[in-house]
Amino acid sequence: MNTNRRKFLGLALATATFASVGAAAATAASVEEIKSKGMLVVGIQGDNAPWGFVNSSGKQDGFDADVATLFAKELGVKVQFQPLAVANRIPALTTGKVDILFATMAMTEERAKAIQYSKPYAANTISLYAAKADAVKTPADVASWEIGVPKSSSQDKAVTDAVGSTATIRRFDDDAATIQALVSGQVKAVGGNMFYGQRLDAASAGTYERKIDFLTTYNGVGTRLGEKDWNEAVNAFLDKIKGNGELAAITKKWMAIDLPKFPESIPNIPFTVK
């Protein structure tokens, strides 16, 4: 392969990579560099209430926004939110477009190969939602159904693992598109987090219900692999807000539940950089 051909292919690959996160990557910064700059760029979901969403005033809001704002305060910097599609969260972090992810990041072995997780700070139950009129009690009852999920999400993995061999899994860009797919009849059911019931009821009151609980996942803050300074700063912060009641207050505010009991470890998902 000649030099020009290599350059062309390399440029094409780089362009595709940058396009996947919306812009050319910035340089990954250390914690101290962020403190000097005075601004923390946080990757977050913009359409997944109450975890992360843009409110009626155009401001990023929700559980993750509140926790991330506290973390920025701990560092002594301002916070800038970058709303991300589910599939773009990890690329945005690893290419340096964002400094850190407070983005409803369910902790999975596959993701732990690409990013460093913190200790868990939230829990989430993944379930199947469908019309109340449809009789569903076991995964066998949805054989041959079309089921919607946000692509590259924890719902995607959970539903695919549970019924992917018998049902057709249709993948959408985000939670809002997945919910709309059910309401509009594009799919017969969806895999959703524990707040999909509220969102579906808002879209079509009394029509849908939770059918099957697949699993409970735990969310962690995402930082880049090997960056011990970020991992240590986040874990120290989480220990602090768990201990002083601030995380419990945010959990109660957005989820109306008590702070969950978090596992001390999860197999094959390290919470700390060695």
C-alpha positions as CSV (number, residue, x, y, z in Angstrom):
1,M,0.0,0.0,0.0
2,N,1.5,3.4,-1.0
3,T,2.0,6.3,1.4
4,N,-0.8,8.4,0.0
5,R,-3.2,5.5,0.3
6,R,-2.2,4.9,3.9
7,K,-2.7,8.6,4.7
8,F,-6.1,8.6,3.1
9,L,-7.3,5.5,5.0
10,G,-5.9,6.9,8.2
11,L,-7.7,10.2,7.7
12,A,-11.0,8.4,6.8
13,L,-10.8,6.3,10.0
14,A,-10.0,9.3,12.2
15,T,-12.8,11.3,10.6
16,A,-15.3,8.5,11.3
17,T,-14.1,8.2,14.9
18,F,-14.5,11.9,15.6
19,A,-17.9,12.0,13.8
20,S,-19.2,9.3,16.2
21,V,-18.9,11.7,19.1
22,G,-19.8,14.8,17.2
23,A,-16.5,16.7,17.1
24,A,-12.7,16.4,17.0
25,A,-11.4,15.1,20.3
26,A,-9.8,17.4,22.9
27,T,-6.7,16.4,24.8
28,A,-7.4,14.3,27.9
29,A,-6.6,16.4,30.9
30,S,-5.4,15.4,34.4
31,V,-7.3,16.4,37.6
32,E,-4.7,19.1,38.3
33,E,-5.0,20.5,34.8
34,I,-8.8,20.7,35.2
35,K,-8.3,22.5,38.5
36,S,-6.0,25.0,36.8
37,K,-8.4,25.5,33.9
38,G,-11.3,25.9,36.2
39,M,-13.8,23.9,34.1
40,L,-14.9,20.3,34.3
41,V,-16.6,18.9,31.1
42,V,-19.1,16.1,32.1
43,G,-20.6,13.6,29.7
44,I,-24.2,13.0,30.7
45,Q,-27.4,11.8,29.2
46,G,-29.7,14.5,27.9
47,D,-33.0,12.6,27.4
48,N,-33.2,10.0,30.2
49,A,-35.2,11.4,33.1
50,P,-34.7,11.4,36.0
51,W,-31.0,10.3,35.5
52,G,-30.1,13.1,33.1
53,F,-32.3,15.4,31.0
54,V,-32.6,18.9,29.7
55,N,-35.4,20.7,31.6
56,S,-37.9,23.2,30.3
57,S,-35.5,26.1,30.9
58,G,-32.9,24.4,28.7
59,K,-30.7,23.5,31.6
60,Q,-29.2,20.1,32.2
61,D,-30.9,18.5,35.2
62,G,-31.5,15.3,37.0
63,F,-29.8,12.9,39.4
64,D,-26.4,12.7,37.6
65,A,-26.4,16.4,37.0
66,D,-26.7,17.0,40.8
67,V,-24.0,14.5,41.7
68,A,-21.6,15.9,39.0
69,T,-22.2,19.4,40.1
70,L,-21.2,18.4,43.7
71,F,-18.1,16.8,42.3
72,A,-17.1,19.9,40.4
73,K,-17.6,21.9,43.6
74,E,-15.3,19.4,45.4
75,L,-12.6,20.2,42.8
76,G,-13.3,23.9,43.0
77,V,-14.3,24.3,39.4
78,K,-17.3,25.1,37.3
79,V,-19.1,22.4,35.4
80,Q,-20.1,22.2,31.7
81,F,-22.4,19.4,30.6
82,Q,-22.1,17.6,27.3
83,P,-25.3,15.5,26.6
84,L,-24.4,12.3,24.9
85,A,-26.3,9.5,23.1
86,V,-26.0,6.1,24.8
87,A,-23.6,4.7,22.2
88,N,-21.4,7.8,22.2
89,R,-20.6,8.0,25.9
90,I,-17.5,5.8,26.0
91,P,-16.0,7.3,22.7
92,A,-16.5,10.8,24.1
93,L,-14.5,9.9,27.2
94,T,-11.7,7.9,25.6
95,T,-11.1,10.6,22.9
96,G,-11.0,13.4,25.5
97,K,-14.2,15.2,24.3
98,V,-15.4,15.0,28.0
99,D,-13.3,14.7,31.2
100,I,-15.6,12.3,33.0
101,L,-18.9,10.4,32.6
102,F,-21.8,10.8,35.0
103,A,-24.0,9.3,32.4
104,T,-26.1,6.4,33.8
105,M,-23.2,4.0,33.2
106,A,-24.3,0.6,34.2
107,M,-21.3,-1.4,35.3
108,T,-20.6,-4.3,32.9
109,E,-17.5,-6.5,32.2
110,E,-17.4,-5.4,28.6
111,R,-17.4,-1.7,29.4
112,A,-14.8,-2.2,32.1
113,K,-12.4,-3.2,29.4
114,A,-12.7,0.3,27.8
115,I,-13.2,2.6,30.8
116,Q,-12.3,2.7,34.5
117,Y,-15.3,2.6,36.8
118,S,-15.6,4.2,40.2
119,K,-17.3,2.6,43.2
120,P,-21.1,2.3,42.5
121,Y,-23.2,5.3,43.4
122,A,-26.7,4.3,42.0
123,A,-28.7,1.2,41.3
124,N,-31.1,0.5,38.5
125,T,-33.5,-2.4,37.7
126,I,-33.8,-3.4,34.0
127,S,-37.2,-4.7,33.1
128,L,-39.5,-5.6,30.1
129,Y,-42.4,-3.2,29.6
130,A,-45.4,-3.9,27.4
131,A,-49.2,-3.2,27.1
132,K,-51.3,-4.3,30.1
133,A,-53.5,-6.2,27.7
134,D,-50.6,-8.5,26.8
135,A,-50.2,-11.5,29.1
136,V,-46.5,-11.9,29.9
137,K,-45.1,-13.7,32.8
138,T,-41.9,-15.4,31.6
139,P,-39.3,-14.7,28.8
140,A,-40.9,-17.6,26.8
141,D,-44.1,-15.5,26.5
142,V,-42.4,-12.9,24.2
143,A,-41.0,-15.4,21.6
144,S,-41.3,-13.9,18.1
145,W,-42.0,-10.4,19.5
146,E,-40.2,-7.3,18.3
147,I,-38.6,-5.6,21.4
148,G,-37.0,-2.2,21.4
149,V,-33.9,-1.1,23.4
150,P,-31.5,1.8,23.3
151,K,-28.5,0.5,21.4
152,S,-25.3,-0.2,23.4
153,S,-27.3,0.2,26.7
154,S,-27.6,-2.1,29.7
155,Q,-31.1,-2.8,28.5
156,D,-29.7,-3.9,25.2
157,K,-27.5,-6.5,26.8
158,A,-30.1,-7.6,29.4
159,V,-32.9,-8.1,26.8
160,T,-30.6,-9.7,24.3
161,D,-29.2,-12.2,26.9
162,A,-32.7,-13.1,28.1
163,V,-34.7,-13.3,24.9
164,G,-32.5,-12.5,21.9
165,S,-32.5,-16.1,20.7
166,T,-36.3,-16.1,20.3
167,A,-37.4,-12.5,19.9
168,T,-36.3,-9.8,17.4
169,I,-34.3,-7.0,19.1
170,R,-34.7,-3.6,17.5
171,R,-32.1,-1.0,18.6
172,F,-32.9,2.7,18.8
173,D,-30.6,5.7,19.3
174,D,-31.7,6.6,22.8
175,D,-34.3,6.1,25.6
176,A,-36.8,8.6,24.1
177,A,-36.7,6.9,20.7
178,T,-37.2,3.5,22.3
179,I,-40.2,4.7,24.3
180,Q,-41.7,6.3,21.2
181,A,-41.2,3.1,19.3
182,L,-43.5,1.3,21.8
183,V,-46.1,4.0,21.9
184,S,-46.3,4.3,18.1
185,G,-46.5,0.5,17.6
186,Q,-43.1,-0.1,16.0
187,V,-42.4,-2.7,18.7
188,K,-44.5,-4.8,21.0
189,A,-42.3,-4.3,24.1
190,V,-39.2,-2.4,25.3
191,G,-36.4,-3.1,27.7
192,G,-36.3,-0.2,30.1
193,N,-34.9,1.1,33.4
194,M,-36.9,1.5,36.5
195,F,-38.4,4.8,35.4
196,Y,-39.7,3.7,32.0
197,G,-43.1,3.0,33.7
198,Q,-43.5,6.7,34.6
199,R,-42.4,7.9,31.2
200,L,-44.7,5.4,29.4
201,D,-47.6,6.4,31.6
202,A,-47.0,10.1,30.7
203,A,-47.0,9.2,27.0
204,S,-50.2,7.0,27.2
205,A,-51.8,6.8,30.7
206,G,-52.8,3.4,31.9
207,T,-51.7,1.5,28.8
208,Y,-48.3,-0.1,29.8
209,E,-46.9,-1.9,32.7
210,R,-43.7,-3.6,33.9
211,K,-43.8,-7.3,33.0
212,I,-40.5,-9.0,33.8
213,D,-37.5,-7.9,35.9
214,F,-34.3,-9.0,34.2
215,L,-31.6,-7.8,36.6
216,T,-30.4,-5.0,38.9
217,T,-27.4,-3.1,37.8
218,Y,-25.2,-0.6,39.5
219,N,-24.0,2.7,38.0
220,G,-20.4,3.9,38.3
221,V,-18.7,7.1,37.3
222,G,-16.6,6.6,34.2
223,T,-13.0,7.7,33.8
224,R,-10.2,6.7,31.4
225,L,-8.3,3.5,31.9
226,G,-5.1,3.9,33.9
227,E,-5.8,7.5,35.1
228,K,-5.3,6.9,38.8
229,D,-5.7,10.6,39.7
230,W,-9.3,10.7,38.3
231,N,-10.3,7.4,39.9
232,E,-8.9,8.3,43.3
233,A,-10.6,11.7,43.2
234,V,-14.0,10.3,42.3
235,N,-13.9,7.5,44.8
236,A,-12.9,9.8,47.6
237,F,-15.7,12.1,46.6
238,L,-18.3,9.3,46.5
239,D,-17.2,8.1,49.9
240,K,-17.7,11.6,51.3
241,I,-21.2,12.1,49.9
242,K,-22.3,8.6,50.9
243,G,-21.0,9.3,54.5
244,N,-22.4,12.9,54.9
245,G,-25.9,12.1,53.5
246,E,-25.7,14.2,50.3
247,L,-26.0,11.2,48.0
248,A,-29.0,9.9,50.0
249,A,-30.7,13.3,49.7
250,I,-30.1,13.4,45.9
251,T,-31.4,9.8,45.6
252,K,-34.5,10.6,47.6
253,K,-35.1,13.8,45.6
254,W,-35.0,12.2,42.1
255,M,-36.0,8.6,42.7
256,A,-38.1,8.8,45.9
257,I,-36.2,5.8,47.4
258,D,-33.6,5.3,50.1
259,L,-30.0,5.0,49.2
260,P,-29.4,1.4,48.0
261,K,-26.9,-0.9,49.6
262,F,-24.0,-1.1,47.2
263,P,-21.7,-4.2,46.7
264,E,-18.2,-4.0,48.0
265,S,-17.0,-5.6,44.7
266,I,-18.4,-6.9,41.4
267,P,-16.6,-9.8,39.6
268,N,-14.3,-8.6,36.8
269,I,-15.2,-4.9,37.3
270,P,-12.5,-3.2,39.4
271,F,-13.5,0.0,41.2
272,T,-9.9,1.2,41.6
273,V,-6.8,1.6,39.4
274,K,-4.0,-0.7,40.6
